Amino acid sequence: MGQEFETQVLDIDVEKIKKQLRDLGAKEESEALQKRLVFDIKCLDSIIPGTGEWIRLRQSGNKTTLTYKNRKGNGISDTQEIEIVVDDFDKTKDILSNLSCFTGNYYQENKRIKFTLKDIEFTLDTWPMIPTFLEIEAKNEKKVKEGLKILGLDGQDAGHIGLIQIYRKYGEDIHSYKELKFKEEQ
């Protein structure tokens, strides 16, 4: 199982971070609308709030992935994941929806701009109802911390807290929304 190394930084100045990354020569990808389905695994119980195991089906542009996640805490290296590319979002959704061990089936959208610099991914994630936040991901914890330092954000990260806790910070329960979409005028 692969180890995931990432952290989030909340309450950011989005335009300042974009400018910093561009000035540093980071490779920028166009903003992509991502759609995802998140399935809770009902046959497993989570003891620590914001932790546990789940399956995510995500489509970003023409790429669709299926990911198993296991969060054991909120640290940079506390989440394990296994991810594969699948070729059909709707058929994969149908398979997962028919398995009795999966519950939830939450539909979520977000917009993501990704920058890459020194083998570090910097993503600006915009979700409905909450401010845009920065996620920094790399192959190890040292590189994630290097990413924080590059942007002058040492000590300002929240750890790898995940969406449940990010929404909670802004007074929202993400699981109270079966569908989380952008309004058409956005």
Contacts in CASP RR format, 6 or more apart in sequence:
PFRMAT RR
TARGET T0000
AUTHOR 0000-0000-0000
METHOD contacts of the structure
MODEL  1
MGQEFETQVLDIDVEKIKKQLRDLGAKEESEALQKRLVFDIKCLDSIIPG
TGEWIRLRQSGNKTTLTYKNRKGNGISDTQEIEIVVDDFDKTKDILSNLS
CFTGNYYQENKRIKFTLKDIEFTLDTWPMIPTFLEIEAKNEKKVKEGLKI
LGLDGQDAGHIGLIQIYRKYGEDIHSYKELKFKEEQ
1 70 0 8 1.000
1 80 0 8 1.000
1 81 0 8 1.000
1 82 0 8 1.000
2 80 0 8 1.000
2 81 0 8 1.000
2 82 0 8 1.000
3 77 0 8 1.000
3 79 0 8 1.000
3 80 0 8 1.000
4 69 0 8 1.000
4 77 0 8 1.000
4 79 0 8 1.000
4 80 0 8 1.000
4 81 0 8 1.000
4 137 0 8 1.000
4 160 0 8 1.000
5 76 0 8 1.000
5 77 0 8 1.000
5 137 0 8 1.000
5 138 0 8 1.000
5 139 0 8 1.000
5 140 0 8 1.000
5 141 0 8 1.000
5 143 0 8 1.000
5 144 0 8 1.000
6 76 0 8 1.000
6 79 0 8 1.000
6 135 0 8 1.000
6 136 0 8 1.000
6 137 0 8 1.000
6 138 0 8 1.000
6 144 0 8 1.000
6 160 0 8 1.000
7 75 0 8 1.000
7 76 0 8 1.000
7 135 0 8 1.000
7 136 0 8 1.000
7 144 0 8 1.000
7 148 0 8 1.000
7 157 0 8 1.000
7 158 0 8 1.000
7 159 0 8 1.000
7 160 0 8 1.000
8 133 0 8 1.000
8 134 0 8 1.000
8 135 0 8 1.000
8 136 0 8 1.000
8 157 0 8 1.000
8 158 0 8 1.000
8 159 0 8 1.000
8 160 0 8 1.000
8 161 0 8 1.000
8 162 0 8 1.000
8 166 0 8 1.000
9 133 0 8 1.000
9 134 0 8 1.000
9 135 0 8 1.000
9 136 0 8 1.000
9 148 0 8 1.000
9 153 0 8 1.000
9 156 0 8 1.000
9 157 0 8 1.000
9 158 0 8 1.000
10 131 0 8 1.000
10 133 0 8 1.000
10 158 0 8 1.000
10 166 0 8 1.000
10 169 0 8 1.000
11 131 0 8 1.000
11 133 0 8 1.000
12 131 0 8 1.000
12 132 0 8 1.000
12 133 0 8 1.000
12 134 0 8 1.000
14 124 0 8 1.000
14 132 0 8 1.000
17 122 0 8 1.000
17 124 0 8 1.000
17 134 0 8 1.000
17 151 0 8 1.000
18 113 0 8 1.000
18 115 0 8 1.000
18 124 0 8 1.000
20 150 0 8 1.000
20 151 0 8 1.000
21 28 0 8 1.000
21 115 0 8 1.000
21 117 0 8 1.000
21 122 0 8 1.000
21 151 0 8 1.000
22 28 0 8 1.000
24 117 0 8 1.000
24 150 0 8 1.000
25 117 0 8 1.000
26 115 0 8 1.000
26 116 0 8 1.000
26 117 0 8 1.000
26 122 0 8 1.000
27 115 0 8 1.000
27 116 0 8 1.000
27 117 0 8 1.000
28 113 0 8 1.000
28 114 0 8 1.000
28 115 0 8 1.000
29 113 0 8 1.000
29 114 0 8 1.000
29 115 0 8 1.000
29 116 0 8 1.000
30 113 0 8 1.000
31 111 0 8 1.000
31 112 0 8 1.000
31 113 0 8 1.000
32 60 0 8 1.000
32 61 0 8 1.000
32 111 0 8 1.000
32 112 0 8 1.000
32 113 0 8 1.000
32 114 0 8 1.000
33 60 0 8 1.000
33 61 0 8 1.000
33 109 0 8 1.000
33 110 0 8 1.000
33 111 0 8 1.000
34 58 0 8 1.000
34 59 0 8 1.000
34 60 0 8 1.000
34 61 0 8 1.000
34 109 0 8 1.000
34 110 0 8 1.000
34 111 0 8 1.000
34 112 0 8 1.000
35 58 0 8 1.000
35 59 0 8 1.000
35 89 0 8 1.000
35 107 0 8 1.000
35 108 0 8 1.000
35 109 0 8 1.000
36 56 0 8 1.000
36 57 0 8 1.000
36 58 0 8 1.000
36 59 0 8 1.000
36 107 0 8 1.000
36 108 0 8 1.000
36 109 0 8 1.000
36 110 0 8 1.000
37 56 0 8 1.000
37 57 0 8 1.000
37 93 0 8 1.000
37 96 0 8 1.000
37 105 0 8 1.000
37 106 0 8 1.000
37 107 0 8 1.000
37 108 0 8 1.000
38 54 0 8 1.000
38 55 0 8 1.000
38 56 0 8 1.000
38 57 0 8 1.000
38 104 0 8 1.000
38 105 0 8 1.000
38 106 0 8 1.000
38 108 0 8 1.000
39 54 0 8 1.000
39 55 0 8 1.000
39 56 0 8 1.000
39 57 0 8 1.000
39 96 0 8 1.000
39 102 0 8 1.000
39 103 0 8 1.000
39 104 0 8 1.000
39 105 0 8 1.000
40 54 0 8 1.000
40 102 0 8 1.000
40 103 0 8 1.000
40 104 0 8 1.000
41 53 0 8 1.000
41 54 0 8 1.000
41 55 0 8 1.000
41 101 0 8 1.000
41 102 0 8 1.000
41 103 0 8 1.000
42 101 0 8 1.000
42 102 0 8 1.000
42 103 0 8 1.000
43 101 0 8 1.000
44 52 0 8 1.000
44 53 0 8 1.000
46 52 0 8 1.000
46 53 0 8 1.000
48 72 0 8 1.000
48 73 0 8 1.000
49 164 0 8 1.000
49 165 0 8 1.000
50 71 0 8 1.000
50 73 0 8 1.000
50 74 0 8 1.000
50 161 0 8 1.000
50 162 0 8 1.000
50 164 0 8 1.000
50 165 0 8 1.000
51 71 0 8 1.000
51 72 0 8 1.000
51 73 0 8 1.000
51 74 0 8 1.000
52 70 0 8 1.000
52 71 0 8 1.000
52 72 0 8 1.000
53 68 0 8 1.000
53 69 0 8 1.000
53 70 0 8 1.000
53 71 0 8 1.000
54 68 0 8 1.000
54 69 0 8 1.000
55 66 0 8 1.000
55 67 0 8 1.000
55 68 0 8 1.000
55 69 0 8 1.000
55 96 0 8 1.000
55 102 0 8 1.000
56 65 0 8 1.000
56 66 0 8 1.000
56 67 0 8 1.000
56 69 0 8 1.000
57 64 0 8 1.000
57 65 0 8 1.000
57 66 0 8 1.000
57 67 0 8 1.000
57 86 0 8 1.000
57 89 0 8 1.000
57 92 0 8 1.000
57 93 0 8 1.000
57 96 0 8 1.000
58 64 0 8 1.000
58 65 0 8 1.000
58 67 0 8 1.000
59 89 0 8 1.000
60 112 0 8 1.000
63 85 0 8 1.000
64 85 0 8 1.000
64 86 0 8 1.000
64 87 0 8 1.000
64 88 0 8 1.000
64 89 0 8 1.000
64 92 0 8 1.000
65 83 0 8 1.000
65 84 0 8 1.000
65 85 0 8 1.000
65 86 0 8 1.000
66 83 0 8 1.000
66 84 0 8 1.000
66 86 0 8 1.000
66 92 0 8 1.000
67 81 0 8 1.000
67 82 0 8 1.000
67 83 0 8 1.000
67 84 0 8 1.000
68 81 0 8 1.000
68 82 0 8 1.000
68 83 0 8 1.000
69 79 0 8 1.000
69 80 0 8 1.000
69 81 0 8 1.000
70 79 0 8 1.000
70 80 0 8 1.000
70 81 0 8 1.000
71 78 0 8 1.000
71 79 0 8 1.000
71 160 0 8 1.000
71 162 0 8 1.000
72 78 0 8 1.000
72 79 0 8 1.000
72 80 0 8 1.000
73 79 0 8 1.000
73 160 0 8 1.000
74 158 0 8 1.000
74 159 0 8 1.000
74 160 0 8 1.000
74 161 0 8 1.000
74 162 0 8 1.000
74 165 0 8 1.000
75 159 0 8 1.000
75 160 0 8 1.000
76 141 0 8 1.000
76 144 0 8 1.000
76 145 0 8 1.000
76 157 0 8 1.000
76 159 0 8 1.000
76 160 0 8 1.000
77 141 0 8 1.000
77 160 0 8 1.000
78 160 0 8 1.000
79 160 0 8 1.000
86 92 0 8 1.000
96 102 0 8 1.000
96 105 0 8 1.000
97 105 0 8 1.000
104 175 0 8 1.000
105 178 0 8 1.000
106 174 0 8 1.000
106 175 0 8 1.000
106 177 0 8 1.000
106 178 0 8 1.000
106 179 0 8 1.000
106 180 0 8 1.000
107 178 0 8 1.000
107 179 0 8 1.000
107 180 0 8 1.000
107 181 0 8 1.000
108 127 0 8 1.000
108 163 0 8 1.000
108 174 0 8 1.000
108 179 0 8 1.000
108 180 0 8 1.000
109 127 0 8 1.000
109 128 0 8 1.000
109 180 0 8 1.000
109 181 0 8 1.000
109 182 0 8 1.000
110 125 0 8 1.000
110 126 0 8 1.000
110 127 0 8 1.000
110 128 0 8 1.000
111 125 0 8 1.000
111 126 0 8 1.000
111 182 0 8 1.000
112 123 0 8 1.000
112 124 0 8 1.000
112 125 0 8 1.000
112 126 0 8 1.000
113 123 0 8 1.000
113 124 0 8 1.000
114 121 0 8 1.000
114 122 0 8 1.000
114 123 0 8 1.000
115 121 0 8 1.000
115 122 0 8 1.000
115 123 0 8 1.000
115 124 0 8 1.000
116 122 0 8 1.000
117 147 0 8 1.000
117 150 0 8 1.000
118 143 0 8 1.000
118 146 0 8 1.000
118 147 0 8 1.000
118 150 0 8 1.000
119 138 0 8 1.000
119 139 0 8 1.000
119 143 0 8 1.000
120 136 0 8 1.000
120 137 0 8 1.000
120 138 0 8 1.000
120 143 0 8 1.000
120 144 0 8 1.000
120 146 0 8 1.000
120 147 0 8 1.000
120 150 0 8 1.000
121 135 0 8 1.000
121 136 0 8 1.000
121 137 0 8 1.000
121 138 0 8 1.000
122 134 0 8 1.000
122 135 0 8 1.000
122 136 0 8 1.000
122 147 0 8 1.000
122 151 0 8 1.000
123 134 0 8 1.000
123 135 0 8 1.000
123 136 0 8 1.000
123 137 0 8 1.000
124 132 0 8 1.000
124 133 0 8 1.000
124 134 0 8 1.000
125 132 0 8 1.000
125 133 0 8 1.000
125 134 0 8 1.000
125 135 0 8 1.000
126 132 0 8 1.000
127 163 0 8 1.000
127 167 0 8 1.000
127 180 0 8 1.000
128 180 0 8 1.000
128 181 0 8 1.000
128 182 0 8 1.000
128 183 0 8 1.000
129 167 0 8 1.000
129 170 0 8 1.000
129 172 0 8 1.000
129 180 0 8 1.000
130 166 0 8 1.000
130 167 0 8 1.000
130 170 0 8 1.000
130 172 0 8 1.000
131 170 0 8 1.000
133 166 0 8 1.000
134 151 0 8 1.000
134 153 0 8 1.000
136 144 0 8 1.000
136 147 0 8 1.000
136 148 0 8 1.000
136 157 0 8 1.000
137 144 0 8 1.000
138 144 0 8 1.000
138 146 0 8 1.000
138 147 0 8 1.000
145 154 0 8 1.000
147 153 0 8 1.000
148 154 0 8 1.000
148 155 0 8 1.000
148 156 0 8 1.000
148 157 0 8 1.000
158 165 0 8 1.000
158 166 0 8 1.000
163 174 0 8 1.000
164 174 0 8 1.000
164 175 0 8 1.000
167 173 0 8 1.000
167 174 0 8 1.000
168 174 0 8 1.000
174 180 0 8 1.000
END
